[in-house]
């Protein structure tokens, strides 16, 4: 029986996952990749294609923060609304390097898509927090396009929290420029 040995397959989200030896005469059809294949139950992280250790639950944390943001934006001004919104944004910013490593805006969505959807304000805040965390790592063309989109969003959004976050991201991106990145 002839066996092909495959060492690694790059899963579309950027993780290197081991692939078991595949028989040319196997009776069982290939079943694809399950979550337990990408990150086994006994592991708490996966190694992204850039070598970064990305904690299990990163994508869920993003999702949960977006759901909280959507909920917090329904609160009236006051009631610690801004504190809650900024808390979620800060959390996303902290794990934004992990989101970049798994290719959240390379494989699943584009930054522009998330910044344009005014009905999904939680996604806008999540994107702004991501940009604050990893904006300097983006390529020059992306930075120019993002700055343009943020300027447009700045004129159309009347939400104080969004205005604060946009100003923070633009300041951060302009700091990259001073460092010679843009």
C-alpha positions in Angstrom: 0.0 0.0 0.0 1.4 3.3 -1.1 1.2 6.1 1.5 1.5 9.8 0.9 2.8 11.7 3.8 1.7 15.3 4.1 3.5 17.4 6.7 1.3 20.5 6.9 -1.6 22.1 5.2 -2.2 25.8 5.7 -5.8 26.1 6.7 -7.5 29.2 5.2 -7.4 31.2 8.5 -3.6 30.9 8.6 -3.1 28.1 11.0 -0.6 25.3 10.3 -2.4 22.0 11.1 -0.9 18.6 10.9 -2.4 16.2 8.4 -2.3 12.5 9.0 -0.9 10.0 6.4 -3.4 9.4 3.7 -3.7 6.0 2.0 -4.3 5.9 -1.8 -6.6 3.0 -1.2 -8.4 4.3 1.9 -12.0 3.2 2.3 -12.9 6.3 4.3 -13.4 9.5 2.4 -11.5 12.6 3.5 -13.7 14.5 6.0 -12.2 17.9 6.0 -10.9 19.8 9.0 -12.8 19.9 12.3 -12.1 22.4 15.1 -10.5 19.6 17.2 -8.1 19.1 14.3 -7.1 22.8 14.2 -6.8 23.1 18.0 -7.0 19.8 20.0 -9.0 19.7 23.1 -5.9 19.4 25.3 -4.4 22.6 23.8 -5.3 26.2 24.7 -3.7 27.8 21.6 -2.8 27.3 18.0 0.2 28.5 16.2 -0.7 30.9 13.4 1.2 30.8 10.1 3.2 33.9 11.3 4.3 31.9 14.4 2.2 33.7 16.9 0.4 31.6 19.5 -3.3 32.5 19.3 -5.4 31.5 22.2 -8.4 29.3 21.8 -11.6 31.4 21.9 -10.1 34.5 20.2 -12.8 34.6 17.5 -15.6 34.0 20.1 -14.2 36.9 22.2 -14.5 39.2 19.2 -18.1 38.0 18.6 -19.1 38.4 22.2 -17.6 41.9 22.4 -19.5 42.9 19.2 -22.8 41.6 20.7 -22.1 43.5 23.9 -21.3 46.7 21.9 -24.6 46.4 20.0 -26.3 46.1 23.4 -24.5 49.0 25.0 -25.3 51.3 22.1 -28.9 50.7 22.8 -28.5 52.3 26.3 -29.3 55.9 26.7 -26.3 58.3 27.1 -25.3 58.0 30.7 -25.7 54.7 32.6 -21.9 54.2 32.1 -22.6 53.6 28.4 -19.3 55.2 27.3 -17.3 53.3 29.9 -18.8 50.0 28.8 -18.3 50.7 25.1 -14.7 51.8 25.6 -14.1 48.7 27.8 -15.1 46.4 25.0 -13.0 48.4 22.5 -9.9 48.2 24.8 -10.4 44.4 25.1 -10.5 44.0 21.4 -7.5 46.2 20.9 -5.6 44.0 23.4 -6.1 40.9 21.3 -6.0 42.6 17.9 -2.6 41.2 17.1 -4.1 37.7 17.4 -7.0 38.7 15.1 -4.4 39.9 12.6 -2.5 36.6 12.9 -5.6 34.6 12.1 -6.4 36.9 9.2 -9.8 38.1 10.3 -9.7 40.9 7.8 -7.9 38.9 5.1 -10.1 35.8 4.9 -13.4 36.6 6.5 -14.3 40.2 6.1 -12.7 43.4 4.8 -12.1 46.4 7.0 -14.0 48.6 4.6 -17.1 46.2 4.8 -17.2 46.5 8.5 -16.7 50.3 8.5 -19.5 50.8 6.0 -22.2 48.9 7.7 -23.9 51.7 9.8 -26.5 49.2 11.1 -23.8 47.1 12.7 -22.3 49.6 15.1 -20.6 46.9 17.2 -18.6 45.8 14.2 -17.6 49.4 13.5 -16.3 49.8 17.0 -14.5 46.4 16.8 -12.8 47.4 13.6 -11.7 50.7 15.0 -10.3 48.9 18.1 -8.5 46.5 15.8 -7.0 49.3 13.8 -5.9 51.1 16.9 -4.1 47.9 17.9 -2.5 46.9 14.6 -2.9 49.8 12.3 0.9 50.5 12.0 1.3 46.9 10.7 -0.9 47.5 7.7 0.6 48.2 4.3 0.7 51.7 2.9 -2.2 51.3 0.5 -4.5 49.9 3.2 -3.6 52.8 5.5 -4.4 55.4 2.9 -7.8 53.7 2.1 -8.6 53.3 5.8 -7.8 56.9 6.6 -10.0 58.0 3.7 -12.9 55.8 5.0 -12.4 57.0 8.6 -12.6 60.7 7.4 -15.9 59.9 5.7 -17.2 58.0 8.8 -16.2 60.9 11.0 -18.5 63.2 9.1 -21.4 60.9 9.1 -21.3 59.5 12.6 -22.8 61.5 15.4 -22.0 59.0 18.1 -19.5 60.4 20.6 -17.8 57.1 21.2 -17.3 56.5 17.5 -15.8 60.0 17.2 -13.4 59.4 20.0 -12.3 56.0 18.5 -11.9 57.5 15.0 -9.7 60.3 16.4 -7.6 57.7 18.3 -7.1 55.6 15.2 -6.3 58.5 13.0 -3.8 59.8 15.6 -2.2 56.3 15.7 -2.0 56.0 11.9 -0.5 59.5 11.7 2.1 58.3 14.3 3.0 55.5 11.9 3.6 58.1 9.2 6.1 60.0 11.5 7.9 56.7 11.9 8.3 56.4 8.2 5.6 53.7 7.7 3.4 55.7 5.5 
